[in-house]
Amino acid sequence: MFYLRAPSEDRILALLDGLRDAELTYATQGSTREDLSRPPTGFVLDRYGVELGRGRHVFDRARAALSRIENYPPSFTRIVRRPTKLEPGVRFATVVSHMGFCSVHPCRILYVIDEPARFGFGFGTLPGHAESGEERFVVTLEDQSVRYDVQAFSRPHALLARLGAPVTRAYQRRFQRETVEAMRRASAA
């Protein structure tokens, strides 16, 4: 959903409340839970990640940031959601500022990974999101190495996203660069 001015948090929360029973905008729900070698037909697969540092303290900081969905780049995004535990069924919206206007992208948490050395979540897109697809964010601790990895498949869903596919893809690439930096900052704090 595109706006000339960013809607209020109350308006976005009302939008999310209205999507309580909405279906996802794609059919392969939960498929990012496992590592994908290829995307579902018609989608683009993105996989990327970075080592954040070493040690349990780095993992604990990265886990805490991810549990608050602080991996989104503050330079052009913000997350709106009700204060609640990160769990399946929770809805949130990403508000994106770009080219003089903003867009709101509703999502639903599909699963949470909560293990001693692995934490993350996957979400799917709801009606109103410019893209259709699913994304997983995960932090892991293995042999003292802490990694942040992202896996997503998507395709343009909204008319403006389809018409502006190269611009949309450029914002996805920007997100990829900046989410890595956001998690580096969060885990080093």
HELIX and SHEET records of a PDB file:
HELIX    1   1 GLU A    9  GLY A   18  1                                  10    
HELIX    2   2 SER A   31  ARG A   33  5                                   3    
HELIX    3   3 ARG A   56  SER A   67  1                                  12    
HELIX    4   4 LEU A  159  LEU A  163  1                                   5    
HELIX    5   5 ALA A  165  ALA A  188  1                                  24    
SHEET    1   A 4 PHE A   2  TYR A   3  0                                        
SHEET    2   A 4 PHE A 101  GLU A 115 -1                                        
SHEET    3   A 4 ARG A  91  HIS A  98 -1                                        
SHEET    4   A 4 THR A  77  VAL A  80 -1                                        
SHEET    1   B 6 PHE A   2  TYR A   3  0                                        
SHEET    2   B 6 PHE A 101  GLU A 115 -1                                        
SHEET    3   B 6 ARG A 118  THR A 125 -1                                        
SHEET    4   B 6 GLU A 131  GLU A 142 -1                                        
SHEET    5   B 6 SER A 145  PRO A 156 -1                                        
SHEET    6   B 6 VAL A  44  ARG A  54 -1                                        
END                                                                             
